Amino acid sequence: MIKSYLNSMGRSERYRLVVAFAVITSLLFYLVLWRPVSKNHEALSNNLEQKEALLNWMIESSAVINSNKRAGVKLTSNGLQRLISERAGHYRIDINRIQSLTDDRVQMELNHVAFNSLLELVSSLVERGAFLEQFIADRSDVTGNVSAKIIFRIL
């Protein structure tokens, strides 16, 4: 049936049919196979890059921590206060109050600070040898901001 239909068509009509078949087949190949595979490949590549960046950061951080342990870097209460003030300035955080509670403990109080910046500050201090003993945060009137009372201890 199809063969008789094709034979009854003129040469130009058969040519158009072959071209249309080739275009439709190519389009289906692209939409059904190529495009989904390409999108998945791109997503996996991005995920891999993020994980490699995280791994590199972890390796660098562990190297710093291990070198500090081997070098015997020891913080004092005054040194911890200076470190806190320096890192807070780096993250543009204003400390309302900072005080030594004992020879190995320092307390700081902050008002209306961005929560994400505060977490970066705490992470930075922990990486540099401070031990987070207590973290109390309350929501502020401004969305994303908190007031916090944090106590660090020297190990």
C-alpha positions, 0 to 999 in steps of 0.5 A: 500500500505504501509502495503503491502510494509512493509510486503514484507520487511525482518525483518532486513530491517524493523529494519533499517527503524525504526531506520532511522525513529527514527534518522530522527525524532530526528534530525528534532525535534532538528533542528526545535524545540529545537535549535531555542528555546535554542538560543532564551532563551540564547539571552534573558538570556544575555539581561536580565543579561545586563539589570540587571547590568544596573539597579544595576549601576543605583540604586548604582549611585542614592544612591550615588547622594542622599547621597551626596544631603542629606549630603549637599556635596557642591563643590567649584571652587578649589574643582571642579578643584581638582576633574577634575584633579583626575578623568582625572588621573583615566581615563589617560587623559592629560588636556592641560589647566584648569582654573576657569572662575568664582567662580562657573565655571571651564573650561578645554581644552583637545587635542587628547583624546579618545572620549570614555574616555572623555565621561566616564570622563564627566559622572563621574564628573556629577555623583559627582555633577558637572553640564555640562554647555558647551561641544565643541568637534572637530575631531582630526587627529587620528580616535576616538580622539577629541580636546575638550573645556568643561565648568562645573558649580557647582550647 
